[in-house]
Amino acid sequence: MTFPVRVVLDGDDLTIRTAHIREWLNNRGLDPGAFQYRLAGDRVELRIDLITLKDAANFAEAFGGIVLGIRPTAATVHAVINGRSGAA
């Protein structure tokens, strides 16, 4: 099972934002299962699948994205990020 994260990047700084995303993943030793993108006007929508909910929540928080398929309550997301969840 993976946890998909959706992040929207503006066209103006696409190269820089993509490099920051790759650096963030590399610094944490994360290799996303799928790295998909879709062009939507002057922006790019990324979908990145991560193995754990904790990694997905941290990634979504770092880049202003959302974890797809879960209810994004503040208590749930902060519990996962701070390691107080049963999620791996």
C-alpha positions in Angstrom: 0.0 0.0 0.0 1.2 3.5 -0.8 0.0 6.9 0.2 -0.4 9.3 -2.8 0.4 13.0 -2.3 -0.8 15.7 -4.7 1.2 18.9 -5.0 0.5 21.8 -7.3 3.6 23.7 -8.7 3.3 27.1 -10.4 4.9 27.4 -13.8 7.1 30.3 -12.8 9.5 28.4 -10.5 8.9 24.8 -11.8 12.5 23.8 -12.2 13.5 25.2 -8.7 10.5 23.6 -7.0 11.1 20.2 -8.6 14.8 20.3 -7.6 13.7 21.1 -4.0 11.3 18.2 -4.0 14.0 15.8 -5.3 16.5 17.1 -2.7 13.9 16.7 0.1 13.3 13.1 -0.9 17.0 12.3 -1.3 17.9 13.8 2.1 15.4 11.5 3.7 16.4 8.4 1.7 12.9 8.2 0.1 12.3 6.8 -3.3 8.7 7.4 -4.4 6.9 4.5 -5.9 5.4 6.6 -8.6 6.2 10.2 -9.7 3.5 11.4 -12.0 2.6 14.8 -13.3 -0.1 16.6 -15.3 0.1 19.9 -17.0 -2.8 22.1 -16.2 -2.5 25.6 -17.7 0.4 27.5 -16.2 0.9 24.9 -13.4 1.9 21.3 -12.9 0.1 18.9 -10.7 2.4 16.3 -9.2 1.3 13.0 -7.7 4.0 11.2 -5.7 3.3 7.8 -3.9 5.1 7.3 -0.6 5.3 4.1 1.4 4.3 5.4 4.8 1.6 7.8 5.9 4.1 9.6 8.0 6.4 10.3 5.0 3.3 11.3 2.9 2.1 13.7 5.6 5.5 15.2 6.1 5.9 15.6 2.3 2.5 17.2 2.0 3.2 19.6 4.8 6.6 20.6 3.4 5.3 21.4 -0.1 1.7 22.5 0.5 0.1 19.4 -0.8 -2.5 16.9 0.4 -2.4 13.2 1.1 -5.1 11.6 -1.1 -7.5 9.1 0.4 -7.4 10.2 4.0 -9.5 12.6 6.0 -7.2 15.6 6.4 -8.0 16.6 10.0 -5.4 18.7 11.8 -5.3 16.3 14.8 -4.7 13.3 12.5 -2.0 14.9 10.3 -0.1 16.3 13.3 -0.3 13.0 15.2 1.2 11.2 12.2 3.9 13.8 11.6 4.9 13.6 15.3 4.9 9.8 15.4 1.8 9.3 17.6 0.0 7.2 15.2 -0.2 3.4 14.5 0.9 4.1 10.9 4.2 2.7 9.9 
